[in-house]
Amino acid sequence: MSRIGLKTIEVPDSVTVTKEGDNITVKGPKGELTRHFDPKIKFSQEDGKINFSRTDENDKALHGTMRANLANMIEGVVTGYKKTLKLIGVGYRAQAQGSKLTLNVGYSHPVVMEAPEGVTVKTPSATDIEIEGISKQNVGQFAAEIRDVRPPEPYKGKGIRYTDEHVRRKEGKTGK
């Protein structure tokens, strides 16, 4: 049984958390995030600490999820989130131009992707992609969409993968 929802959240001095109806807004040095929270979970803020409480014992999963979402929002506006991807394959390359990312990953045409609002894309080298933003959900979703263009395959290891991802290699077919 998880007890994550019962943990208090420490709010840094540089962050302000406000509640308007069912929406909670977090403002910090890197930006501002707003999210809708379920009214079944009660929110209380005292002396730079935030606590969540549930009205029904059947809402334990929702309780922990809401607390984790707010903690991620606070961390995002203070430090931000970053994902890095690596392209592995002969001739595979990426190029970022503003909010557009162009991928050449073995198809007959380049794949052009538009970054969502609040997410920045950089290519420090032709085979590395860095995705940064304040929303953990947007950064992770865009990284997953890029990876889905050419997921890593287990035989030669070619494809787009996270830098910390390990791809299990398989042995190919054997002759007679």
Beta strands, then each sheet from edge to edge (+ up, - down):
strand 1: 9-10
strand 2: 16-20
strand 3: 23-28
strand 4: 31-36
strand 5: 41-46
strand 6: 49-54
strand 7: 81-88
strand 8: 93-97
strand 9: 100-104
strand 10: 111-114
strand 11: 119-125
strand 12: 128-133
strand 13: 159-162
sheet 1: 1+ 6- 5+
sheet 2: 2+ 3- 4+
sheet 3: 11+ 12- 7+ 13-
sheet 4: 8+ 9- 10+
end
